[in-house]
Amino acid sequence: MVPAPGTQILIETLPRLVAPTRVAVVGPTYAEHAAAWGRAGHAVSLVPGIGAIGDAAVAVLVDPNNPDGRSHPLAERLALAEAMGRRGGLLVADEAFCDLEPVESLCPHPGPGVVVLRSFGKTYGLAGLRLGFAVAAPSVAARIAAALGPWSVSGPAQAVGAAALADGAWREAAARDRAADAGRLDRMMMRAGGRIVGGTVLFRTADFPDGPGLWHRLGEAGIAVRRFPDRPERLRFGLPPDKEGWCRLSRILK
């Protein structure tokens, strides 16, 4: 297990540890994966599913996926990791949104063909703390740690992270509470004409008849949601932080 100053730096580091090759990113998904591999000189293709990875030397799979929450059974992901390892390839399994979901992690099954990325800030609402983890076979983990160098995680991040990760009761309660919030957000969006297309308990994604117009109205009210250039009807909403936020969002959606 390699601690890092956030998952993003791991996404940037891994492509620089692999000689230029063919990379398949299962998407649509978090765009920084493809961008990082492309910046490092790899030939990157976006594929619609695991079955389309083909003979790529590196596969990137975000599970649960961002922005639609798509997930694959553990057996399917394990089979992919083993297949990549047998041919000397690599599966980058991004589990950034796994903590509060009923999703089985690949972390207990490290092998030579898989690197699992885990986030801290998303689960605990502490993105600014800059803490994340890579879980991999010892030889691969050593290369990642060497690339990050010493002092990669600050003392405050170590202290806060250790305390938070040890509090299993909080995490269980957070999973229940955020699931209730996600259900509330779904109902609000559906009343506004939205069609839910997926998400996790930390974000919800929906299609709206006037996605661009709604995006502008929300922005004017100080509410930032994610839009998708290739799908103008689609918007991804995070959870409002407090009662005022919920009321403000409700007014705009109405």
C-alpha positions in Angstrom: 0.0 0.0 0.0 1.5 3.3 -1.1 0.1 6.5 0.5 0.1 9.5 -1.9 -1.0 13.2 -1.8 -4.3 12.4 -3.4 -5.4 10.0 -6.1 -4.8 12.5 -8.9 -1.0 12.3 -8.5 -1.2 8.5 -8.8 -3.2 8.9 -12.0 -0.4 11.2 -13.3 2.4 9.0 -12.0 1.5 5.5 -13.3 1.7 6.3 -17.0 5.3 7.5 -16.5 6.3 4.1 -15.1 5.2 2.2 -18.2 7.0 2.4 -21.6 4.7 3.8 -24.3 2.1 1.2 -25.3 -1.6 0.7 -26.1 -4.0 1.7 -23.3 -7.7 0.9 -23.2 -9.9 3.1 -20.9 -13.4 1.7 -20.2 -15.7 4.7 -20.6 -17.1 7.1 -20.7 -15.5 7.8 -17.4 -13.3 10.3 -15.4 -11.4 12.0 -18.3 -8.1 12.5 -16.5 -7.2 8.8 -16.9 -7.1 9.0 -20.7 -5.5 12.5 -20.5 -2.7 11.4 -18.2 -1.8 8.3 -20.3 -1.9 10.4 -23.5 0.3 13.0 -22.0 2.9 10.3 -21.2 3.0 9.3 -24.9 0.7 6.2 -24.8 -1.8 5.3 -27.6 -5.1 5.6 -25.7 -8.5 4.4 -26.8 -11.9 4.7 -25.1 -13.7 1.4 -25.1 -17.4 0.7 -24.1 -16.7 -2.3 -21.9 -14.4 -4.9 -20.5 -15.1 -7.1 -23.5 -13.6 -4.5 -25.9 -10.2 -4.1 -24.1 -8.7 -6.6 -26.6 -5.0 -7.0 -26.5 -4.2 -3.6 -25.0 -1.2 -3.7 -22.6 -2.9 -1.5 -20.0 -6.6 -1.4 -19.1 -8.2 1.3 -16.9 -11.4 0.6 -15.2 -13.2 3.0 -12.8 -15.6 1.0 -10.5 -18.0 2.4 -9.4 -17.8 4.5 -12.5 -17.9 8.3 -12.6 -20.3 9.7 -13.8 -22.9 6.8 -14.1 -22.0 4.6 -11.1 -21.7 1.5 -13.3 -20.1 -1.5 -11.5 -18.9 -4.9 -12.5 -19.0 -8.1 -10.4 -15.8 -8.9 -8.4 -15.4 -12.1 -10.4 -15.4 -10.2 -13.6 -12.8 -7.7 -12.4 -10.6 -10.5 -10.9 -10.7 -12.4 -14.2 -9.6 -9.2 -16.1 -6.7 -8.6 -13.6 -5.5 -12.2 -13.9 -5.7 -12.0 -17.7 -3.7 -8.8 -17.8 -1.1 -10.2 -15.4 -0.7 -13.4 -17.5 0.3 -11.4 -20.5 2.5 -9.0 -18.6 -0.1 -6.2 -18.8 -1.6 -4.0 -16.2 -5.1 -3.2 -14.9 -5.5 0.2 -13.2 -8.6 -0.2 -11.1 -9.9 3.1 -9.8 -12.1 2.6 -6.8 -12.3 6.2 -5.7 -16.0 6.0 -5.0 -16.0 2.5 -3.5 -16.0 3.2 0.3 -19.7 3.9 0.8 -21.0 1.6 -1.9 -22.0 -2.1 -1.7 -19.1 -2.9 -4.0 -16.4 -5.6 -3.3 -13.0 -4.2 -3.7 -10.0 -5.7 -5.5 -7.7 -4.6 -2.6 -7.7 -8.0 -0.9 -6.6 -9.6 -4.2 -3.4 -7.8 -5.2 -1.4 -9.4 -8.1 1.3 -8.5 -10.5 -1.3 -7.3 -13.1 -3.3 -4.9 -11.0 -3.0 -1.5 -9.3 -5.9 -0.4 -7.2 -6.4 3.3 -6.6 -8.3 4.4 -3.5 -9.4 7.9 -2.5 -9.8 9.4 0.9 -11.1 12.9 0.3 -14.3 11.9 -1.5 -15.5 9.6 1.3 -14.6 12.0 4.2 -15.3 15.3 2.5 -11.7 16.3 2.9 -10.3 16.7 -0.6 -8.0 19.5 0.5 -6.2 17.2 2.9 -4.6 15.5 -0.2 -4.5 11.8 0.7 -5.0 8.7 -1.4 -3.6 5.2 -1.8 -2.3 2.7 -4.4 -2.5 -1.0 -3.6 -0.3 -3.3 -5.7 2.1 -6.2 -5.6 5.2 -5.3 -3.6 7.5 -4.8 -6.7 5.0 -2.5 -8.3 4.3 -0.6 -5.1 8.0 0.0 -4.6 8.2 1.6 -8.1 5.3 3.9 -7.3 6.7 4.9 -3.9 10.1 5.6 -5.5 8.4 7.8 -8.1 6.5 9.8 -5.5 9.7 10.3 -3.4 10.0 10.9 0.3 7.6 13.0 2.4 4.7 12.5 -0.1 2.0 12.8 2.5 2.0 15.6 5.1 2.0 15.1 8.8 -1.5 16.5 9.3 -2.8 14.3 6.5 -1.3 11.2 8.2 -2.8 12.1 11.6 -6.3 13.0 10.2 -6.3 10.0 7.8 -5.3 7.5 10.5 -8.1 8.7 12.9 -10.7 8.8 10.2 -9.9 5.4 8.6 -10.0 3.8 12.1 -13.6 5.0 12.7 -15.7 2.2 11.1 -18.9 3.2 12.8 -18.7 6.7 11.3 -18.3 5.2 7.8 -21.3 2.9 8.2 -23.4 5.8 9.4 -22.2 8.0 6.5 -23.1 5.3 4.0 -26.7 5.2 5.4 -27.0 8.9 5.5 -25.6 9.6 2.1 -27.8 6.9 0.6 -30.8 8.8 2.0 -29.5 12.0 0.6 -29.0 10.5 -2.8 -32.6 9.2 -2.8 -33.8 12.7 -1.8 -31.8 14.3 -4.6 -33.2 11.7 -7.1 -36.8 12.7 -6.2 -36.0 16.4 -6.6 -34.5 15.9 -10.0 -37.3 13.6 -11.2 -39.9 16.2 -10.1 -38.0 18.7 -12.3 -38.3 16.4 -15.3 -34.9 14.7 -14.9 -34.3 11.1 -15.8 -31.8 9.4 -13.5 -29.1 7.6 -15.4 -26.9 6.5 -12.5 -24.5 7.6 -9.9 -23.3 6.7 -6.4 -24.4 7.9 -3.0 -22.0 10.9 -3.3 -23.3 12.1 -6.7 -26.2 11.6 -9.1 -26.4 11.9 -12.8 -29.6 12.7 -14.8 -30.7 13.8 -18.2 -32.9 16.9 -18.5 -35.0 18.2 -21.4 -33.1 21.5 -21.2 -29.8 20.5 -19.8 -27.8 23.6 -20.9 -30.5 26.0 -19.7 -30.7 24.3 -16.3 -26.9 24.3 -16.1 -26.9 28.1 -16.6 -29.7 28.7 -14.1 -28.0 26.6 -11.5 -24.7 28.5 -12.1 -26.4 31.9 -11.7 -27.6 30.6 -8.3 -24.1 29.6 -7.3 -24.7 25.9 -7.7 -21.9 24.1 -9.7 -22.9 20.9 -11.4 -20.9 19.0 -14.0 -21.9 19.0 -17.7 -20.7 16.9 -20.6 -19.9 18.4 -23.9 -20.9 15.3 -25.8 -24.2 14.9 -23.9 -25.7 18.4 -23.4 -28.8 17.0 -21.7 -26.7 15.3 -19.0 -25.8 16.9 -15.6 -24.0 15.4 -12.6 -25.0 16.7 -9.2 -23.1 16.4 -5.9 -25.0 16.4 -2.6 -25.9 19.8 -1.1 -23.9 20.4 2.0 -26.5 21.8 4.3 -30.2 22.8 4.7 -29.6 26.1 2.9 -28.0 24.3 0.0 -30.9 21.8 -0.3 -33.4 24.7 -0.2 -31.5 26.7 -2.9 -31.3 23.7 -5.2 -35.0 22.9 -4.7 -36.0 26.5 -5.6 -34.0 26.3 -8.9 -35.3 22.9 -9.8 -38.9 24.0 -9.2 
